Amino acid sequence: MKAKQRVREPSLTESLLDARAAHASNSSAAYPISDPWLRGVSELLTRICQADSIEVARWMAGDALVLLRAYVVKQNGQSN
């Protein structure tokens, strides 16, 4: 006879992260971003909220920083 496995309740942190990820997904649909660089950053930030590990989140954060730097360089080039 199999013993019943207890289902672990999500921690407060996990629940808050889930809520934040849901809010980020809803916000990106409600407020579309026209600039492709910033849209990429927004997508990465949403995925960071949903990341399963800190290593994955750090990797995506690095990619988001690269996109933000490219956006700033592009903006500075347009203002000159």
TIVO-2410 file (N, C-alpha, C; in nm, 3 decimals):
# residues 80
REC num residu      c1      c2      c3 atome chaine
REC   1      M   0.083  -0.117   0.000     N      A
REC   1      M   0.000   0.000   0.000    CA      A
REC   1      M   0.089   0.125   0.000     C      A
REC   2      K   0.060   0.217  -0.088     N      A
REC   2      K   0.142   0.337  -0.098    CA      A
REC   2      K   0.103   0.438   0.009     C      A
REC   3      A   0.206   0.499   0.064     N      A
REC   3      A   0.181   0.607   0.160    CA      A
REC   3      A   0.147   0.734   0.083     C      A
REC   4      K   0.058   0.812   0.139     N      A
REC   4      K   0.021   0.937   0.074    CA      A
REC   4      K   0.137   1.035   0.086     C      A
REC   5      Q   0.169   1.099  -0.026     N      A
REC   5      Q   0.271   1.202  -0.024    CA      A
REC   5      Q   0.204   1.334   0.006     C      A
REC   6      R   0.266   1.407   0.097     N      A
REC   6      R   0.213   1.539   0.130    CA      A
REC   6      R   0.255   1.639   0.023     C      A
REC   7      V   0.162   1.720  -0.018     N      A
REC   7      V   0.192   1.825  -0.113    CA      A
REC   7      V   0.241   1.945  -0.034     C      A
REC   8      R   0.360   1.990  -0.073     N      A
REC   8      R   0.421   2.102  -0.001    CA      A
REC   8      R   0.353   2.231  -0.042     C      A
REC   9      E   0.314   2.309   0.056     N      A
REC   9      E   0.257   2.440   0.030    CA      A
REC   9      E   0.368   2.534  -0.016     C      A
REC  10      P   0.339   2.622  -0.112     N      A
REC  10      P   0.442   2.716  -0.156    CA      A
REC  10      P   0.476   2.814  -0.043     C      A
REC  11      S   0.602   2.851  -0.036     N      A
REC  11      S   0.645   2.946   0.066    CA      A
REC  11      S   0.592   3.085   0.030     C      A
REC  12      L   0.601   3.177   0.125     N      A
REC  12      L   0.558   3.314   0.100    CA      A
REC  12      L   0.638   3.374  -0.015     C      A
REC  13      T   0.769   3.349  -0.018     N      A
REC  13      T   0.853   3.401  -0.126    CA      A
REC  13      T   0.809   3.347  -0.261     C      A
REC  14      E   0.784   3.217  -0.268     N      A
REC  14      E   0.739   3.156  -0.393    CA      A
REC  14      E   0.605   3.214  -0.437     C      A
REC  15      S   0.516   3.234  -0.343     N      A
REC  15      S   0.385   3.292  -0.376    CA      A
REC  15      S   0.400   3.434  -0.427     C      A
REC  16      L   0.486   3.513  -0.363     N      A
REC  16      L   0.508   3.650  -0.407    CA      A
REC  16      L   0.572   3.655  -0.545     C      A
REC  17      L   0.668   3.566  -0.570     N      A
REC  17      L   0.730   3.562  -0.702    CA      A
REC  17      L   0.631   3.521  -0.810     C      A
REC  18      D   0.545   3.425  -0.779     N      A
REC  18      D   0.442   3.385  -0.875    CA      A
REC  18      D   0.348   3.502  -0.906     C      A
REC  19      A   0.309   3.575  -0.801     N      A
REC  19      A   0.221   3.690  -0.822    CA      A
REC  19      A   0.291   3.798  -0.903     C      A
REC  20      R   0.419   3.821  -0.876     N      A
REC  20      R   0.495   3.921  -0.951    CA      A
REC  20      R   0.509   3.882  -1.097     C      A
REC  21      A   0.534   3.755  -1.123     N      A
REC  21      A   0.547   3.708  -1.262    CA      A
REC  21      A   0.414   3.722  -1.336     C      A
REC  22      A   0.303   3.690  -1.269     N      A
REC  22      A   0.172   3.705  -1.332    CA      A
REC  22      A   0.143   3.852  -1.362     C      A
REC  23      H   0.178   3.939  -1.269     N      A
REC  23      H   0.157   4.083  -1.290    CA      A
REC  23      H   0.242   4.133  -1.407     C      A
REC  24      A   0.366   4.088  -1.414     N      A
REC  24      A   0.455   4.131  -1.522    CA      A
REC  24      A   0.401   4.085  -1.657     C      A
REC  25      S   0.350   3.963  -1.664     N      A
REC  25      S   0.293   3.913  -1.789    CA      A
REC  25      S   0.171   3.994  -1.830     C      A
REC  26      N   0.086   4.024  -1.734     N      A
REC  26      N  -0.034   4.103  -1.763    CA      A
REC  26      N   0.002   4.245  -1.805     C      A
REC  27      S   0.101   4.302  -1.740     N      A
REC  27      S   0.142   4.439  -1.771    CA      A
REC  27      S   0.199   4.449  -1.912     C      A
REC  28      S   0.279   4.351  -1.951     N      A
REC  28      S   0.339   4.357  -2.085    CA      A
REC  28      S   0.233   4.344  -2.193     C      A
REC  29      A   0.126   4.273  -2.165     N      A
REC  29      A   0.017   4.263  -2.262    CA      A
REC  29      A  -0.066   4.392  -2.265     C      A
REC  30      A  -0.084   4.453  -2.148     N      A
REC  30      A  -0.167   4.573  -2.139    CA      A
REC  30      A  -0.093   4.697  -2.190     C      A
REC  31      Y   0.038   4.699  -2.174     N      A
REC  31      Y   0.118   4.814  -2.213    CA      A
REC  31      Y   0.229   4.770  -2.308     C      A
REC  32      P   0.196   4.751  -2.435     N      A
REC  32      P   0.297   4.703  -2.530    CA      A
REC  32      P   0.412   4.803  -2.544     C      A
REC  33      I   0.531   4.751  -2.563     N      A
REC  33      I   0.652   4.833  -2.576    CA      A
REC  33      I   0.693   4.830  -2.722     C      A
REC  34      S   0.702   4.948  -2.783     N      A
REC  34      S   0.730   4.954  -2.926    CA      A
REC  34      S   0.878   4.935  -2.959     C      A
REC  35      D   0.968   4.979  -2.871     N      A
REC  35      D   1.111   4.967  -2.899    CA      A
REC  35      D   1.156   4.822  -2.881     C      A
REC  36      P   1.220   4.763  -2.983     N      A
REC  36      P   1.259   4.621  -2.973    CA      A
REC  36      P   1.361   4.593  -2.863     C      A
REC  37      W   1.451   4.688  -2.836     N      A
REC  37      W   1.551   4.666  -2.730    CA      A
REC  37      W   1.482   4.661  -2.593     C      A
REC  38      L   1.394   4.757  -2.568     N      A
REC  38      L   1.324   4.760  -2.440    CA      A
REC  38      L   1.224   4.647  -2.427     C      A
REC  39      R   1.164   4.606  -2.540     N      A
REC  39      R   1.074   4.491  -2.537    CA      A
REC  39      R   1.150   4.365  -2.498     C      A
REC  40      G   1.273   4.352  -2.548     N      A
REC  40      G   1.357   4.238  -2.510    CA      A
REC  40      G   1.393   4.238  -2.363     C      A
REC  41      V   1.422   4.358  -2.311     N      A
REC  41      V   1.453   4.370  -2.168    CA      A
REC  41      V   1.331   4.331  -2.086     C      A
REC  42      S   1.213   4.380  -2.126     N      A
REC  42      S   1.090   4.347  -2.055    CA      A
REC  42      S   1.065   4.197  -2.054     C      A
REC  43      E   1.086   4.133  -2.167     N      A
REC  43      E   1.068   3.987  -2.176    CA      A
REC  43      E   1.165   3.915  -2.082     C      A
REC  44      L   1.290   3.960  -2.081     N      A
REC  44      L   1.388   3.896  -1.992    CA      A
REC  44      L   1.351   3.917  -1.846     C      A
REC  45      L   1.303   4.034  -1.809     N      A
REC  45      L   1.264   4.059  -1.670    CA      A
REC  45      L   1.148   3.970  -1.630     C      A
REC  46      T   1.055   3.949  -1.721     N      A
REC  46      T   0.944   3.858  -1.693    CA      A
REC  46      T   0.996   3.716  -1.673     C      A
REC  47      R   1.088   3.674  -1.758     N      A
REC  47      R   1.144   3.538  -1.746    CA      A
REC  47      R   1.228   3.523  -1.620     C      A
REC  48      I   1.296   3.631  -1.578     N      A
REC  48      I   1.373   3.625  -1.454    CA      A
REC  48      I   1.280   3.595  -1.336     C      A
REC  49      C   1.162   3.658  -1.336     N      A
REC  49      C   1.065   3.632  -1.228    CA      A
REC  49      C   1.021   3.486  -1.226     C      A
REC  50      Q   1.025   3.421  -1.341     N      A
REC  50      Q   0.980   3.283  -1.351    CA      A
REC  50      Q   1.095   3.181  -1.345     C      A
REC  51      A   1.217   3.229  -1.328     N      A
REC  51      A   1.334   3.140  -1.332    CA      A
REC  51      A   1.328   3.039  -1.217     C      A
REC  52      D   1.378   2.919  -1.247     N      A
REC  52      D   1.379   2.811  -1.148    CA      A
REC  52      D   1.502   2.816  -1.058     C      A
REC  53      S   1.605   2.888  -1.099     N      A
REC  53      S   1.727   2.891  -1.018    CA      A
REC  53      S   1.791   3.029  -1.028     C      A
REC  54      I   1.872   3.060  -0.931     N      A
REC  54      I   1.942   3.188  -0.930    CA      A
REC  54      I   2.043   3.195  -1.045     C      A
REC  55      E   2.100   3.082  -1.084     N      A
REC  55      E   2.197   3.082  -1.194    CA      A
REC  55      E   2.130   3.125  -1.324     C      A
REC  56      V   2.011   3.072  -1.349     N      A
REC  56      V   1.937   3.108  -1.470    CA      A
REC  56      V   1.898   3.255  -1.465     C      A
REC  57      A   1.852   3.302  -1.349     N      A
REC  57      A   1.813   3.442  -1.334    CA      A
REC  57      A   1.933   3.534  -1.357     C      A
REC  58      R   2.050   3.498  -1.306     N      A
REC  58      R   2.170   3.579  -1.327    CA      A
REC  58      R   2.209   3.584  -1.474     C      A
REC  59      W   2.199   3.473  -1.542     N      A
REC  59      W   2.232   3.467  -1.684    CA      A
REC  59      W   2.140   3.560  -1.763     C      A
REC  60      M   2.010   3.553  -1.734     N      A
REC  60      M   1.915   3.639  -1.803    CA      A
REC  60      M   1.935   3.786  -1.765     C      A
REC  61      A   1.971   3.813  -1.642     N      A
REC  61      A   1.997   3.951  -1.600    CA      A
REC  61      A   2.116   4.008  -1.678     C      A
REC  62      G   2.217   3.926  -1.701     N      A
REC  62      G   2.330   3.970  -1.782    CA      A
REC  62      G   2.287   4.005  -1.923     C      A
REC  63      D   2.200   3.923  -1.980     N      A
REC  63      D   2.148   3.952  -2.114    CA      A
REC  63      D   2.066   4.081  -2.114     C      A
REC  64      A   1.987   4.102  -2.009     N      A
REC  64      A   1.906   4.223  -1.999    CA      A
REC  64      A   1.996   4.347  -1.992     C      A
REC  65      L   2.106   4.337  -1.919     N      A
REC  65      L   2.200   4.449  -1.911    CA      A
REC  65      L   2.263   4.480  -2.046     C      A
REC  66      V   2.295   4.378  -2.121     N      A
REC  66      V   2.351   4.398  -2.256    CA      A
REC  66      V   2.250   4.473  -2.343     C      A
REC  67      L   2.123   4.431  -2.338     N      A
REC  67      L   2.021   4.499  -2.417    CA      A
REC  67      L   2.002   4.644  -2.372     C      A
REC  68      L   2.005   4.667  -2.241     N      A
REC  68      L   1.990   4.804  -2.191    CA      A
REC  68      L   2.107   4.892  -2.235     C      A
REC  69      R   2.227   4.838  -2.230     N      A
REC  69      R   2.344   4.915  -2.276    CA      A
REC  69      R   2.332   4.947  -2.424     C      A
REC  70      A   2.287   4.852  -2.503     N      A
REC  70      A   2.270   4.876  -2.647    CA      A
REC  70      A   2.164   4.983  -2.670     C      A
REC  71      Y   2.058   4.981  -2.592     N      A
REC  71      Y   1.954   5.083  -2.604    CA      A
REC  71      Y   2.010   5.221  -2.572     C      A
REC  72      V   2.088   5.232  -2.465     N      A
REC  72      V   2.145   5.361  -2.425    CA      A
REC  72      V   2.241   5.411  -2.533     C      A
REC  73      V   2.323   5.323  -2.587     N      A
REC  73      V   2.415   5.363  -2.694    CA      A
REC  73      V   2.337   5.413  -2.815     C      A
REC  74      K   2.230   5.342  -2.851     N      A
REC  74      K   2.146   5.383  -2.963    CA      A
REC  74      K   2.082   5.519  -2.937     C      A
REC  75      Q   2.030   5.539  -2.817     N      A
REC  75      Q   1.967   5.666  -2.782    CA      A
REC  75      Q   2.069   5.781  -2.783     C      A
REC  76      N   2.188   5.757  -2.731     N      A
REC  76      N   2.291   5.860  -2.729    CA      A
REC  76      N   2.337   5.896  -2.871     C      A
REC  77      G   2.339   5.797  -2.958     N      A
REC  77      G   2.376   5.821  -3.097    CA      A
REC  77      G   2.271   5.902  -3.170     C      A
REC  78      Q   2.146   5.886  -3.136     N      A
REC  78      Q   2.039   5.960  -3.200    CA      A
REC  78      Q   2.031   6.104  -3.152     C      A
REC  79      S   2.076   6.129  -3.028     N      A
REC  79      S   2.064   6.264  -2.973    CA      A
REC  79      S   2.179   6.354  -3.017     C      A
REC  80      N   2.286   6.298  -3.075     N      A
REC  80      N   2.401   6.380  -3.120    CA      A
REC  80      N   2.379   6.438  -3.257     C      A
***
